[in-house]
């Protein structure tokens, strides 16, 4: 069963294993357990998302990652939306995401607008709660 939830201290070993496979490290991600969501398939962590608060009502998504073999099943979409929902409940009104060329298409498909360009990366912005009132751009409009 697939579950998307807040990260727990007991997930650290599984997350570390997943990140080592991609040669990423906790320090590079500024990992804060209470600011992270995971996608879990059974007992295996297959995705991770995290944010930092930049102001009382603003946050920056600093990473969104799904294992290569688990991509294509909308896990990234679920993880992204779960994190935005969490931030919406915390009364965050704007979430910014710096994206490189390899992930720009994902955020465009999610219906995000480009806010600016910074450090050769596009910066997308999600306005909350409005984000949840419109379908993603890949939606066919069917309920």
Secondary structure, DSSP 8 states (H G I E B T S, - for coil): -EEEEE--GGGHHHHHHHHHHTT--HHHHT--GGGEEEEEETTEEEEEEEEEEEETTEEEEEEEEE-GGGTTSSHHHHHHHHHHHHHHHTT--EEEEEE-TTTHHHHHHTT-EEEEEETTEEEEEEETTGGGGS--TT--S--
